[in-house]
Amino acid sequence: MRVIDLPIDQIHRPLMRQNDPEKVQALMASIAEIGQQEPIDILKVEGIYYGFSGCHRFEACQRLGQPTIRCRVRRAPRSVLNMHLA
């Protein structure tokens, strides 16, 4: 597993999650002040990046207009992706 900065627009988020607006605002303030401290977890399947966790951090970075987000990337076969989508 490696940690990299990925362009936000390259990350597919196939499952819609409901975020806590207060948590997103708090993360936005923290990220604006000290930067993103904890990477989000990403699956790389057949060259495509998928995100299933880190929803609040992802939205905070997106709303701040950041072009990239710090990610912990793990390569996985399609079978693992399918388990996340089930």
C-alpha positions as CSV (number, residue, x, y, z in Angstrom):
1,M,0.0,0.0,0.0
2,R,1.3,3.4,-0.8
3,V,0.3,7.0,0.1
4,I,0.0,9.5,-2.7
5,D,-1.8,12.7,-3.6
6,L,-4.5,11.9,-6.1
7,P,-6.5,14.3,-8.2
8,I,-10.0,14.4,-6.6
9,D,-11.7,14.2,-10.0
10,Q,-10.0,10.8,-10.6
11,I,-11.7,9.1,-7.6
12,H,-15.0,7.4,-8.2
13,R,-17.4,7.2,-5.2
14,P,-20.0,4.7,-6.3
15,L,-21.9,4.7,-3.0
16,M,-23.8,7.8,-1.9
17,R,-23.2,8.5,1.8
18,Q,-24.9,11.0,4.1
19,N,-22.3,13.3,5.7
20,D,-22.7,15.2,8.9
21,P,-22.5,18.9,7.9
22,E,-20.9,20.0,11.2
23,K,-18.1,17.4,10.9
24,V,-17.5,18.5,7.3
25,Q,-17.2,22.1,8.4
26,A,-14.9,21.2,11.3
27,L,-12.7,19.2,8.9
28,M,-12.7,22.1,6.4
29,A,-11.4,24.4,9.1
30,S,-8.7,21.9,10.2
31,I,-7.6,21.1,6.7
32,A,-7.4,24.8,5.8
33,E,-5.3,25.5,8.9
34,I,-3.0,22.5,9.1
35,G,-3.6,20.4,6.0
36,Q,-5.1,16.9,5.7
37,Q,-3.6,14.8,8.4
38,E,-5.1,11.4,7.7
39,P,-5.2,9.9,4.1
40,I,-8.4,8.4,2.8
41,D,-8.4,4.7,1.7
42,I,-8.7,4.0,-2.0
43,L,-9.0,0.9,-4.0
44,K,-7.2,0.8,-7.4
45,V,-9.0,-1.7,-9.7
46,E,-8.0,-2.1,-13.3
47,G,-6.5,1.4,-13.3
48,I,-9.5,3.1,-11.8
49,Y,-9.6,4.6,-8.3
50,Y,-12.6,3.9,-6.0
51,G,-13.3,5.5,-2.6
52,F,-15.6,4.0,-0.1
53,S,-14.4,5.6,3.2
54,G,-13.2,9.0,4.2
55,C,-16.4,10.6,3.0
56,H,-16.2,13.6,5.3
57,R,-12.5,14.3,4.5
58,F,-13.3,13.8,0.7
59,E,-16.2,16.3,0.9
60,A,-14.2,18.8,3.0
61,C,-11.3,18.8,0.5
62,Q,-13.7,19.0,-2.4
63,R,-15.5,22.0,-0.9
64,L,-12.2,23.7,-0.2
65,G,-11.5,23.4,-3.9
66,Q,-8.4,21.3,-3.4
67,P,-7.3,19.7,-6.7
68,T,-5.8,16.6,-4.9
69,I,-6.4,14.6,-1.8
70,R,-4.0,12.4,0.2
71,C,-4.8,8.7,-0.3
72,R,-3.6,5.4,0.9
73,V,-3.9,3.3,-2.3
74,R,-4.4,-0.5,-2.4
75,R,-4.5,-2.5,-5.6
76,A,-7.4,-4.9,-5.7
77,P,-9.0,-7.3,-8.1
78,R,-12.6,-6.7,-9.4
79,S,-13.9,-9.3,-6.9
80,V,-12.9,-7.1,-4.0
81,L,-14.6,-4.1,-5.6
82,N,-17.7,-6.2,-6.1
83,M,-17.7,-7.0,-2.4
84,H,-17.7,-3.3,-1.6
85,L,-20.6,-2.7,-4.0
86,A,-22.7,-5.6,-2.7
